[in-house]
Amino acid sequence: MKVQEIMERSGIGETGRAIMYIKDALEEINLISETHTKTIRIDLEKDKRFYILPLEIIKILDIRCKNHDNSENAYRSIPRTIYEPETKDTDGC
């Protein structure tokens, strides 16, 4: 289906607006279906708290790390927190 056909069916007269709606719809479909997933590995550094994430990230599905005592090479998922942490942030961030 071409953009012109979508514009005729939806009653939109401006091409720019139609293309914007189409791009928004494709992005929402991508959020729901998770078709373009990519694994990114970032090494942890001592005394570094914040890391720069790639700009193309839309949704983070899972964050995993190795077992804290390194007795096993198994990765475990870090659970997502829903509530505010009980311990206050000393850095104020």
RABELMO-V837240 format. One line per field, one symbol per residue. ss: DSSP state (H for helix, E for strand, C for the rest). psi: psi as a letter, one per 40 degrees, with the letter a starting at -180 (. if undefined). A space follows every 50 residues. Layout:
BEGIN
ss=???
psi=???
END
This chain:
BEGIN
ss=CCHHHHHHHHCCCCHHHHHHHHHHHHHHHHHHHCCCCCCCCCCCCCCCCC CCCCCCCCCCCCCEEECCCCCCCCEEECCCCCCCCCCCCCCCC
psi=hidddddddefhehddddddddddddddddddefdgihhhhhhiihfhdh ihiidehdhhdihiiihdefdifhiiihihhdihidhihdee.
END
